Amino acid sequence: MASAREYLDFILEQLSELDGISYRPMMGEFLLYYHGKLFGGIYDNRLLVKPVQAAIRYLQNVSYETPYPGAKEMILADDVDNKESLAGLIRAMYPELPEPKRKTRSL
């Protein structure tokens, strides 16, 4: 099941205090980036984030879910109504997120 654009808009509004949030549509879902680093995505109208240690430490209760069958587990960010907490989670995760892979051009 694809995620609704309305849910993406809601999450983007909840993250509006963070500069540098961007997204990319991917097969009916949305990948989410903070200053170019992938931190999670919207899958079946759920916000799932990468299971980095900072996210585990930040959240009170950690619930793991898979974005789609066969994928690695991610952390469900279930307190999306709390803007400050959600922004704090992304800020806390940022230093532990991997740098984006640079595409090389072939000649």
LINCOR-V807648 format. One record per residue. N is the residue number from 1. RES is the residue in one letter. PHI is phi as a letter, one per 40 degrees, with the letter a starting at -180 (999 if undefined). OMEGA is omega in whole degrees, -180 to 180 (999 if undefined). Layout:
[[N	RES	PHI	OMEGA] [N	RES	PHI	OMEGA]]
This chain:
[[1	M	999	180] [2	A	c	178] [3	S	c	-180] [4	A	c	176] [5	R	d	179] [6	E	c	178] [7	Y	c	175] [8	L	d	179] [9	D	d	178] [10	F	c	-180] [11	I	c	178] [12	L	c	177] [13	E	c	179] [14	Q	c	-180] [15	L	c	-173] [16	S	c	179] [17	E	c	177] [18	L	c	172] [19	D	c	175] [20	G	g	175] [21	I	c	175] [22	S	a	-180] [23	Y	a	177] [24	R	a	176] [25	P	c	-180] [26	M	a	176] [27	M	f	177] [28	G	g	178] [29	E	b	-177] [30	F	b	174] [31	L	c	-176] [32	L	b	-176] [33	Y	b	173] [34	Y	b	-175] [35	H	f	175] [36	G	g	179] [37	K	c	178] [38	L	c	179] [39	F	b	-180] [40	G	i	-179] [41	G	a	176] [42	I	b	-178] [43	Y	b	-179] [44	D	f	180] [45	N	f	173] [46	R	b	174] [47	L	c	178] [48	L	b	-179] [49	V	b	180] [50	K	c	-177] [51	P	c	176] [52	V	c	-177] [53	Q	d	-180] [54	A	c	179] [55	A	c	180] [56	I	c	179] [57	R	c	-174] [58	Y	c	-175] [59	L	c	178] [60	Q	c	-179] [61	N	b	-179] [62	V	b	177] [63	S	b	-179] [64	Y	c	177] [65	E	a	176] [66	T	c	-180] [67	P	c	178] [68	Y	a	-177] [69	P	d	178] [70	G	g	-179] [71	A	c	174] [72	K	c	179] [73	E	c	176] [74	M	b	-180] [75	I	c	176] [76	L	c	174] [77	A	c	-173] [78	D	c	180] [79	D	c	-175] [80	V	c	179] [81	D	c	-179] [82	N	c	-176] [83	K	d	-177] [84	E	c	-180] [85	S	c	180] [86	L	c	178] [87	A	c	178] [88	G	c	178] [89	L	c	-178] [90	I	c	177] [91	R	c	-179] [92	A	c	-178] [93	M	c	-168] [94	Y	d	-178] [95	P	c	-177] [96	E	c	-180] [97	L	c	180] [98	P	c	175] [99	E	c	178] [100	P	c	178] [101	K	c	179] [102	R	c	178] [103	K	c	177] [104	T	b	179] [105	R	c	173] [106	S	c	-180] [107	L	c	999]]
